[in-house]
Amino acid sequence: MTKSMNLHSSTRCPENRSPFFKFIVLLSVCFLISCGGEGNDEPDRAKMDEARKAFSEENFDKAKSNVEYFLAQYPEDIKALYFYAEVLIQTGQELKARERANEILAIDANLPEAKAILAQVHYSRREFSEALKLSRQALKQNPQLQAPYRVIGEIYLRQGKIKEGIQVLLEAHKFAPDNVDTLKKLSAGYIKERDYTSAKKYLDIAMKLDDHVPGVHYNLAVVYANMNNGQKAMEHIELALEYYKDLGTFFWAGKSRDMRRLIVKKYKLAE
């Protein structure tokens, strides 16, 4: 209030102020004008881009730290909360993921992202009926969400409904052709179908998007091993093993070692 009064008084009686004071007032007004119309309330999503890249490369610790940094500044960002829940589910923190769903519901009870999160929680607990129901509800509201397609597709694959699972994952790919996780899941469907040519097609797309995804290299090793190309299979399983070891993903590092032994044995390659 005092600043406002001084500004009006200086306008009324400019002759009583020094030239330096007038200069300061003019500079301040110009600064306010220049800032007033150009402020940008949109969050800087660089951290989220880093988090998504880390997530696609299965580096969930890095993804988690980046999205947490972003949410510290923008705690009600729906996309970030949704993504954070996906990261938490991948690291076995289903209760915390459910909390993120509740936070989204508190912001807007009608948002489909909350249903998509809860569907993933139910899927991780093998509660497939509830996971399918919630995924379908989420997609009815927003058909471009990726996770519900992957949940439905993976449930079908687990139930032996391979063709149905592939069709659902193809629908997901149509909406987000650059989503590496969907491409990886789609290739797994084709591997189950023993359609290695189609699996390789989608893995090649994934490789062009990001060639540091261990799961993509693992699936390529499986594909090449079944296409009688032992050398290429070995190249990719070595990379998968290297990346999984770097990430400390012990389960998949072990699976990669097992696959490596099978490739060596089948093609009589040097250890």
N, C-alpha and C positions, 0 to 999 in steps of 0.2 A: 504494500500500500504506500509506504514512504517513497519507494522508487518511482511509483506512478505519479505521485504528487510532484516530485522534483522534476519529472519529465514535462508535466503540464506547465509548471512555473517557468521552466527554461524556454518553453515555446512562447509563453506570453511576454516574457521580458528578456529577449536574447541579448539586448544591449548591456545587461547587467552581468553577463558571463564572459569569461576570458575566451580568447580564440582557441586555446588548448581544450577547455571544457566543451566548447561547441564541437570541436573535432572528435572528442571522445564520444559524445552523444550521437553524432552522425555515424561514427564507426559502429557503435552498438546497435543502432537502428538497422544499418545495412547488414550487420551480422545476423540480426533476428530475421530480417526479410529473407536473406539468402538461405538460412536454415529452415525457416518455417515451411516453405513450400516443397522442400526436397527431402524431408525426413522419410526414412524407410523403416516401417515397423516389421517388415518381413524378416524372419530369422535367417541367419547365414547357415545354409545347410551343408557346408563343406564337411563338418564333422559327421553328419548323417551319411554323406556320400562315402566317406572313409569307412564308416561302420558297415554299410551295405557291402562294400567291396570285401572287407574282412569277413563278413558273414558268408558271402559266396565262396570264399577261400577256406571256409570252415575254421577260421581263426576267431572263435566265439569270445575269447577273453578280450581281444582287441575290439571286437564289435561292441561288446558290453561296455567297455570303458568309454568309447566314443559316444555311444548313445546316452550314457549317463551324464557325460559332460554337457551334451546338448540339452537334455531334460533339466539340468540344474538351472539353465537360463530360460527354458520354455517348458515348464512343467505340465502345461495343458495342451501340448501339441499332440493331436490325435495320431498322426502318422508315426511320430516318434514313440508314443506309448505302445502302439500296436506292434511296431518293429521290436521294441524292447521286450515285449512279451514273447515274441518268436525266439529271441536270443535266449531268454530265460528257460523256455521249454527245451531248447536244444542242449542246455546245460543241466537239465534235470531239476529245475527249480519251478515246478508246476504251481506251488502255492503262491509264489511271488508273481507268476504270470497271471494267476486269477486275480490278484490284487490290482494289477494293471487293468484288467477287464473292468473291475469295479470302479476304478478311477475314470475310465472312459464312460461308463454308465452314469456316473455322477455329473459328468459334463453334459451328456445328452443320452438319455435312456433309450433312444431309438437307433443309435449308431450300430451298423452291422459288424464293425470291427470287434466289438465286445463278444458277439456270438462266435466270430471266427477264432478268437483267442480261446474261448471256452471249449470250442470244438477240438482244438489241438490238445488241450489239457485232457479231455476225455479220450482222445486217440492215444495219447501217451500212456494212459491207464488201461488201454485195450477195451474201453467202453465204446465199442464201435457204433452201436445203435444210436446213442446220444450224440456221438461225434458226427454221424451222417446227418442227423436231423438239424443240428445247429449249423453245420456247413451249408446245407441247402437253404436254410433260412437266411444266412449271411449273403449267399450268392443271389438270392431273389432280390435283395435290397441293393446289392452292388456286385454285378457280375464280373467286375474287373479285379476283385481281390484274388490274390494267387493262392494263399494258404488253404482256403476251403477246397479248391480243386485238388491240391496235393493230398489233403486228408482223404477225400473221397477216392481219388485214384489209388492211393496206397492201400486203403481198406479193400478195394476191389482186387488189387494184386495179391494181397494176403489171402483173400478168400478164393483165389483161383480164377477170378473173373478177369482174365488178362486183357481180352479185347475191350471190355467195358472200361477197365482202368486206363488203358492207352487212350481211348476216346476222350475221357475226362481230362487227361493230361495234355492232349492235343488242343483241347478247348482253352486250357490255361495258357498254353504256348501262343495261341492265336492272340490273346489279349496282351501278353507280355513276352514278345519274341526274344528279348534280351535277358530274361531271367534265367540265370545259370542253374539255380537250384531246381527249377522246373525242368530244364533240359536234362539234368542229371537223373531226375526221377523218371522222365520219359524214356531215356535210354535204358534204365533198369527194367522198364516194362517190356521193351523190345527184346532185351536179353532173355527175360523169362519166356517170351514168345519164340525165342531162338531165331529171331529176325535180326541177325547181326549187321546186315547192310543198313537197315533203318536205324539201328542203335548207333552205328558209326556216323551216320549222317547228322544226327543231333549232337553227338559228342564233338564232332568237328566244328559245329556252330559254337558250342560252348568253349572250345579251345581258342577260337578266334576272339571271343569276348574276354576270356581270362585263362591263361595257360598255367596258372598256379593253383588250380583247384585239385586237391588230392583225390577226391571222389571221382572226378572226371578221368584222371589218369588211371585209377583203379579199374573203372568200367572199360576204358579203352584196352587195358591189359587183358581183361576177360574177353572182349570182342576179338582182339588180334589172336589170342590163344585159340579161339574157336574158328578162326579163319585161316589157321595153319601158317601164321606168321609169327614164329617164336621170337625172332629178333626184336620186332616192334613191341610184342607183348612184354618182353624183358625190359625194354627201354622205359615203358610206361609204368611198370610195377616198381622199378627202381625209383622213379620220380615220386610215385605215390608213397612209397616207404619213407623216402627222404622227407617229404612234406609232413607226413603224419608224425614222424619222430620229432621234427622241429616244433610241431604244435603240441607235443606231449599227448597225442591221442593214442593211448596205448592199445586199446581194443583193435582199432583199425590198422595200427602198425603191425600188430600180431597177425591180423588177417592178411596183410600185404606180404609178410614173411612166408606165410603158408602158401599163398598164391605163387610167390616167387619160386618156392621149392617145387611146386607142381609144374611150373613152366620149365624149370631146369630139367626135371625128370622127363617130361613129355618130349622135349626137343633136344635132350642130351646136350645142353649148353654148359659152358664152363661156369663154375661158381664165382 
